Amino acid sequence: MGQVTIYLEDEIEAKMRSAAKAMNLSQSKWITNIIKEKVVDEWPNSVRDLAGAWKDFPSLEDIRNFQESDAHREEL
């Protein structure tokens, strides 16, 4: 297990201590949880469960079939 040294401004450190205490966690565990949240490489289940939740959302085919003529552009 690696160790990391960080330097925090006094105000940020006080807020971090307060947040960790409020969650009944050590400062190390609180920081570890924040880092884990930031480096997740997949969508949480709560987001995946939303797939298909919007019944009136246009299909990919509908989106691709809707084409308007492009605006006139000046020659370069």
C-alpha positions as a Markdown table, in Angstrom:
| # | Residue | x | y | z |
|---|---|---|---|---|
| 1 | Met | 0.0 | 0.0 | 0.0 |
| 2 | Gly | 1.4 | 3.4 | -1.0 |
| 3 | Gln | 1.7 | 6.5 | 1.1 |
| 4 | Val | 1.2 | 10.0 | -0.2 |
| 5 | Thr | 2.0 | 13.3 | 1.5 |
| 6 | Ile | -0.2 | 16.2 | 0.6 |
| 7 | Tyr | 0.0 | 19.8 | 1.7 |
| 8 | Leu | -3.2 | 21.7 | 2.4 |
| 9 | Glu | -4.0 | 25.3 | 3.2 |
| 10 | Asp | -5.1 | 25.7 | 6.8 |
| 11 | Glu | -8.7 | 26.4 | 5.8 |
| 12 | Ile | -8.9 | 23.4 | 3.5 |
| 13 | Glu | -7.4 | 21.2 | 6.2 |
| 14 | Ala | -10.0 | 22.4 | 8.8 |
| 15 | Lys | -12.8 | 21.6 | 6.4 |
| 16 | Met | -11.4 | 18.2 | 5.6 |
| 17 | Arg | -11.1 | 17.4 | 9.3 |
| 18 | Ser | -14.6 | 18.5 | 9.9 |
| 19 | Ala | -16.0 | 16.5 | 7.0 |
| 20 | Ala | -14.1 | 13.3 | 8.0 |
| 21 | Lys | -15.3 | 13.7 | 11.6 |
| 22 | Ala | -18.9 | 14.2 | 10.5 |
| 23 | Met | -18.7 | 11.0 | 8.5 |
| 24 | Asn | -17.0 | 9.2 | 11.5 |
| 25 | Leu | -14.0 | 8.4 | 9.3 |
| 26 | Ser | -10.3 | 8.9 | 9.7 |
| 27 | Gln | -8.8 | 11.6 | 7.6 |
| 28 | Ser | -6.9 | 9.0 | 5.6 |
| 29 | Lys | -10.1 | 7.0 | 4.9 |
| 30 | Trp | -12.0 | 10.1 | 4.0 |
| 31 | Ile | -9.4 | 11.2 | 1.4 |
| 32 | Thr | -9.2 | 7.6 | 0.1 |
| 33 | Asn | -13.0 | 7.6 | -0.5 |
| 34 | Ile | -12.7 | 10.9 | -2.4 |
| 35 | Ile | -9.9 | 9.6 | -4.6 |
| 36 | Lys | -11.8 | 6.4 | -5.3 |
| 37 | Glu | -14.8 | 8.4 | -6.5 |
| 38 | Lys | -12.7 | 10.4 | -8.9 |
| 39 | Val | -10.8 | 7.5 | -10.5 |
| 40 | Val | -13.8 | 5.2 | -11.2 |
| 41 | Asp | -13.6 | 4.0 | -14.8 |
| 42 | Glu | -17.2 | 2.9 | -15.2 |
| 43 | Trp | -20.7 | 4.3 | -14.8 |
| 44 | Pro | -22.4 | 3.5 | -11.5 |
| 45 | Asn | -25.4 | 1.2 | -11.6 |
| 46 | Ser | -27.7 | 4.1 | -10.8 |
| 47 | Val | -26.7 | 5.7 | -14.1 |
| 48 | Arg | -26.8 | 2.4 | -16.1 |
| 49 | Asp | -30.3 | 1.8 | -14.9 |
| 50 | Leu | -31.4 | 5.0 | -16.6 |
| 51 | Ala | -30.8 | 3.5 | -20.1 |
| 52 | Gly | -34.1 | 3.4 | -22.0 |
| 53 | Ala | -35.9 | 5.4 | -19.2 |
| 54 | Trp | -37.0 | 8.1 | -21.6 |
| 55 | Lys | -39.6 | 6.6 | -23.8 |
| 56 | Asp | -40.1 | 9.8 | -26.0 |
| 57 | Phe | -36.4 | 10.2 | -26.7 |
| 58 | Pro | -35.8 | 9.9 | -30.5 |
| 59 | Ser | -34.1 | 6.8 | -31.8 |
| 60 | Leu | -30.7 | 6.9 | -33.4 |
| 61 | Glu | -32.4 | 6.4 | -36.8 |
| 62 | Asp | -34.7 | 9.3 | -36.2 |
| 63 | Ile | -31.8 | 11.5 | -35.3 |
| 64 | Arg | -29.8 | 10.5 | -38.4 |
| 65 | Asn | -32.8 | 10.9 | -40.7 |
| 66 | Phe | -33.4 | 14.5 | -39.6 |
| 67 | Gln | -31.2 | 16.5 | -41.9 |
| 68 | Glu | -31.6 | 20.1 | -43.0 |
| 69 | Ser | -29.7 | 21.7 | -45.8 |
| 70 | Asp | -26.4 | 23.2 | -44.6 |
| 71 | Ala | -26.0 | 27.0 | -44.5 |
| 72 | His | -24.2 | 28.6 | -47.5 |
| 73 | Arg | -20.5 | 29.1 | -46.8 |
| 74 | Glu | -18.1 | 31.5 | -48.3 |
| 75 | Glu | -15.4 | 30.1 | -50.6 |
| 76 | Leu | -11.9 | 30.3 | -49.1 |
